[in-house]
């Protein structure tokens, strides 16, 4: 049984899937499996993955009918059901890892209260040119309290998926990956659900390379308002002692998120009305 199951969802990622898999094969920790679920790609993504499967039995491929990004949670949960490791790491098909990723992150789970560990990522363009380091102030997340971290999470997702590793048992306890309100992604609502179960651990090391592409799913998060509904839902169902640690009331959270929604809608309206320069 592998220590870590790496979950990768792909759709028409032929230009990137090879680099993604190669970064897993290069890991200094060998105790892993990679479960790749393909959402009915129409390019040669599947053929590329199958070649890697033939050369390394730790890579497994699941071909799925195309269902699209509004049903991403079904693909992630198919991968979760097929996973054998006690830990689950997220690696989207167009992202990749440094060779030390698993070796430096697995020890975070020696603390049995930790249900999720994450770390720094380097944002790059499609050619691999560095754009930014996220988060820019890692010291903040080394010193922050659980309540403060949860408060920040309720006000926006600051945890990049490419850096995340979770306990499989915790994911199963919350019934797997979440995707309510027709949100285009699963990471934010899933992190909110896991926050009720235990601690999040920040690892002060680069744990992933996040490829920023125009029109990608991750680029849509900042323009979406569905995540605000996820935040409000999560807060409503939190235990009272956890709510108190955030120093937020339901009214205050609603006001802050409503303000964001109106700013977002105003920005969208300006984009439609004002001429492009």
C-alpha positions as CSV (number, residue, x, y, z in Angstrom):
1,X,0.0,0.0,0.0
2,X,1.5,3.4,-1.0
3,X,1.9,6.2,1.5
4,X,0.5,8.8,-0.9
5,X,-2.1,8.6,-3.6
6,X,-1.6,11.4,-6.1
7,X,-4.9,12.4,-7.7
8,X,-4.7,13.9,-11.2
9,X,-7.6,15.0,-13.4
10,X,-7.0,15.6,-17.1
11,X,-8.8,16.9,-20.1
12,X,-7.0,17.7,-23.3
13,X,-3.7,18.3,-21.5
14,X,-1.4,16.7,-24.1
15,X,1.1,19.7,-24.0
16,X,1.4,19.4,-20.2
17,X,0.6,15.8,-19.0
18,X,4.1,14.5,-19.7
19,X,5.8,17.2,-17.6
20,X,3.3,16.5,-14.8
21,X,4.0,12.8,-14.7
22,X,7.7,13.2,-15.0
23,X,7.7,15.5,-11.9
24,X,6.1,12.6,-10.0
25,X,8.6,10.1,-11.3
26,X,11.4,12.4,-10.1
27,X,10.2,12.4,-6.5
28,X,12.9,11.5,-3.9
29,X,10.2,9.6,-2.0
30,X,9.3,6.5,-4.0
31,X,6.3,5.4,-1.9
32,X,3.4,6.7,-4.1
33,X,0.8,5.9,-6.7
34,X,-0.7,8.3,-9.2
35,X,-4.3,7.9,-10.2
36,X,-5.1,9.8,-13.4
37,X,-8.8,10.2,-14.3
38,X,-9.3,11.5,-17.8
39,X,-12.5,13.4,-18.6
40,X,-12.9,12.0,-22.1
41,X,-10.0,13.9,-23.8
42,X,-10.3,14.3,-27.5
43,X,-6.5,14.8,-28.0
44,X,-3.7,12.3,-27.3
45,X,-3.6,12.8,-23.6
46,X,-4.9,9.2,-22.9
47,X,-2.3,7.6,-25.2
48,X,0.5,9.5,-23.5
49,X,-0.7,8.4,-20.0
50,X,-1.0,4.8,-21.1
51,X,2.6,4.8,-22.2
52,X,3.7,5.9,-18.7
53,X,1.4,3.2,-17.2
54,X,3.2,0.5,-19.1
55,X,6.6,1.7,-17.9
56,X,5.7,2.2,-14.2
57,X,3.0,0.2,-12.4
58,X,2.5,3.0,-9.8
59,X,0.7,5.1,-12.4
60,X,-2.9,4.1,-13.0
61,X,-5.3,5.4,-15.6
62,X,-9.1,5.7,-15.5
63,X,-10.9,6.7,-18.6
64,X,-14.2,8.6,-17.9
65,X,-16.9,9.8,-20.2
66,X,-16.7,13.6,-20.7
67,X,-18.8,15.4,-18.1
68,X,-17.1,18.8,-17.9
69,X,-15.8,21.1,-15.1
70,X,-19.2,21.6,-13.4
71,X,-19.0,17.9,-12.4
72,X,-15.3,17.9,-11.5
73,X,-16.1,16.5,-8.0
74,X,-17.3,13.3,-9.7
75,X,-14.0,12.8,-11.3
76,X,-12.0,13.6,-8.1
77,X,-14.2,11.2,-6.1
78,X,-13.7,8.5,-8.7
79,X,-9.9,9.0,-8.2
80,X,-10.4,9.0,-4.4
81,X,-12.4,5.7,-4.5
82,X,-9.6,4.1,-6.5
83,X,-6.8,5.4,-4.2
84,X,-5.0,3.1,-1.8
85,X,-2.8,5.5,0.1
86,X,-3.4,7.0,3.6
87,X,-2.6,10.4,2.2
88,X,-4.0,12.1,-0.9
89,X,-2.1,14.7,-2.8
90,X,-3.6,17.0,-5.5
91,X,-1.8,17.5,-8.8
92,X,-3.7,18.9,-11.8
93,X,-2.5,17.7,-15.2
94,X,-1.0,21.1,-16.2
95,X,0.9,21.6,-13.0
96,X,4.0,20.0,-11.7
97,X,6.1,19.4,-8.5
98,X,9.7,19.9,-7.3
99,X,11.5,16.6,-6.7
100,X,11.4,17.0,-2.9
101,X,7.6,17.7,-2.7
102,X,6.6,14.4,-1.0
103,X,9.7,14.0,1.1
104,X,9.2,17.4,2.8
105,X,5.4,17.2,3.1
106,X,4.6,13.7,4.4
107,X,6.2,14.4,7.9
108,X,3.6,17.1,8.6
109,X,1.1,14.2,9.2
110,X,3.1,12.8,12.1
111,X,0.8,15.1,14.1
112,X,-2.5,13.2,14.1
113,X,-4.5,16.4,14.4
114,X,-3.4,17.5,11.0
115,X,-5.9,16.8,8.2
116,X,-4.4,19.0,5.5
117,X,-0.9,20.3,4.8
118,X,0.0,22.9,2.2
119,X,3.0,25.0,1.3
120,X,4.5,27.6,-1.0
121,X,4.0,27.5,-4.8
122,X,5.8,29.2,-7.6
123,X,3.4,30.6,-10.2
124,X,4.7,30.2,-13.7
125,X,3.5,30.8,-17.2
126,X,3.2,28.0,-19.8
127,X,6.9,28.3,-20.7
128,X,7.9,27.9,-17.1
129,X,8.9,31.5,-16.5
130,X,8.4,32.5,-12.8
131,X,5.6,35.0,-12.2
132,X,5.2,35.0,-8.5
133,X,5.7,33.1,-5.2
134,X,2.5,32.3,-3.3
135,X,2.0,33.1,-0.5
136,X,4.4,36.2,-0.6
137,X,4.7,36.2,3.2
138,X,5.1,32.6,4.4
139,X,6.0,33.8,7.9
140,X,2.4,34.9,8.4
141,X,1.2,31.3,8.0
142,X,3.8,29.9,10.3
143,X,2.6,32.1,13.1
144,X,-1.1,32.4,12.5
145,X,-3.6,30.7,14.9
146,X,-6.2,28.2,13.7
147,X,-9.0,30.7,14.2
148,X,-7.2,33.4,12.2
149,X,-6.4,30.9,9.4
150,X,-10.0,29.8,9.2
151,X,-11.2,33.4,9.2
152,X,-9.0,34.1,6.2
153,X,-10.2,31.0,4.5
154,X,-13.8,32.1,4.9
155,X,-13.0,35.4,3.2
156,X,-11.2,33.8,0.2
157,X,-9.2,30.7,-0.8
158,X,-5.4,31.2,-0.2
159,X,-4.4,27.6,-0.3
160,X,-3.2,26.5,-3.7
161,X,-4.4,23.0,-4.7
162,X,-1.0,22.0,-6.2
163,X,0.6,22.2,-2.8
164,X,-2.1,20.3,-0.9
165,X,-2.0,16.9,0.8
166,X,-4.9,15.5,2.9
167,X,-5.6,12.5,5.0
168,X,-7.8,10.2,3.0
169,X,-9.8,9.3,6.1
170,X,-10.7,13.0,6.6
171,X,-11.8,13.3,2.9
172,X,-14.0,10.2,3.3
173,X,-15.4,11.6,6.6
174,X,-16.7,14.7,4.7
175,X,-18.0,12.4,1.8
176,X,-15.2,13.3,-0.6
177,X,-14.6,16.3,-2.8
178,X,-17.2,19.0,-2.8
179,X,-18.6,21.2,-5.6
180,X,-21.8,23.0,-4.6
181,X,-23.5,26.1,-6.2
182,X,-22.2,25.2,-9.6
183,X,-18.7,26.3,-8.6
184,X,-16.2,25.5,-11.3
185,X,-13.7,23.9,-8.8
186,X,-13.6,21.5,-5.9
187,X,-10.7,22.7,-3.8
188,X,-12.3,25.7,-1.9
189,X,-15.4,23.9,-0.6
190,X,-13.4,20.8,0.2
191,X,-10.9,22.8,2.3
192,X,-13.8,24.4,4.1
193,X,-15.3,21.0,4.9
194,X,-12.0,19.6,6.2
195,X,-11.4,22.6,8.4
196,X,-14.1,21.3,10.8
197,X,-12.2,18.1,11.4
198,X,-8.7,19.1,12.4
199,X,-5.7,21.3,11.8
200,X,-4.1,22.7,8.6
201,X,-0.3,22.7,8.6
202,X,1.7,25.1,6.5
203,X,5.1,23.7,5.3
204,X,7.6,26.5,4.6
205,X,8.9,25.0,1.4
206,X,8.1,25.2,-2.3
207,X,5.7,22.3,-2.9
208,X,4.5,22.9,-6.4
209,X,4.6,24.8,-9.7
210,X,1.3,26.4,-10.5
211,X,0.9,27.0,-14.2
212,X,-1.2,30.2,-14.8
213,X,-2.9,30.1,-18.2
214,X,-5.5,32.6,-19.6
215,X,-8.9,31.0,-19.4
216,X,-7.9,28.2,-17.0
217,X,-10.3,27.1,-14.3
218,X,-8.2,28.7,-11.6
219,X,-8.3,32.0,-13.3
220,X,-12.1,32.0,-13.0
221,X,-12.2,31.8,-9.2
222,X,-11.6,35.5,-8.6
223,X,-14.4,36.4,-11.0
224,X,-16.9,33.9,-9.5
225,X,-19.3,34.7,-6.7
226,X,-20.3,31.1,-6.1
227,X,-17.4,30.7,-3.6
228,X,-19.1,33.3,-1.4
229,X,-22.1,30.9,-1.0
230,X,-19.8,28.1,-0.1
231,X,-18.2,30.2,2.6
232,X,-21.6,31.2,4.1
233,X,-22.8,27.6,4.0
234,X,-19.6,26.4,5.7
235,X,-19.9,29.0,8.5
236,X,-23.5,28.1,9.2
237,X,-22.7,24.5,9.9
238,X,-19.5,25.0,11.9
239,X,-19.5,24.1,15.6
240,X,-20.0,27.2,17.8
241,X,-16.6,27.0,19.4
242,X,-15.0,27.0,16.0
243,X,-17.1,30.0,14.9
244,X,-15.9,31.9,18.0
245,X,-12.3,31.3,17.1
246,X,-12.8,33.2,13.8
247,X,-14.0,36.4,15.6
248,X,-16.7,36.5,12.9
249,X,-20.5,36.6,13.2
250,X,-22.7,35.3,10.5
251,X,-23.9,38.9,9.9
252,X,-20.4,40.2,9.5
253,X,-19.4,37.5,7.2
254,X,-22.5,38.0,5.0
255,X,-21.8,41.7,4.8
256,X,-18.2,41.2,3.7
257,X,-19.1,38.6,1.1
258,X,-22.1,40.7,-0.1
259,X,-19.7,43.6,-0.6
260,X,-17.4,41.4,-2.7
261,X,-20.4,40.2,-4.8
262,X,-21.5,43.7,-5.6
263,X,-17.9,44.8,-6.5
264,X,-17.6,41.8,-8.8
265,X,-20.9,42.5,-10.5
266,X,-20.0,46.1,-11.0
267,X,-16.6,45.1,-12.5
268,X,-18.4,42.7,-14.9
269,X,-20.8,45.5,-15.9
270,X,-17.9,47.8,-16.6
271,X,-16.3,45.2,-18.8
272,X,-19.4,44.9,-20.9
273,X,-20.1,48.7,-21.2
274,X,-16.7,50.3,-21.5
275,X,-14.9,50.0,-24.8
276,X,-11.7,47.9,-24.9
277,X,-8.6,50.0,-25.2
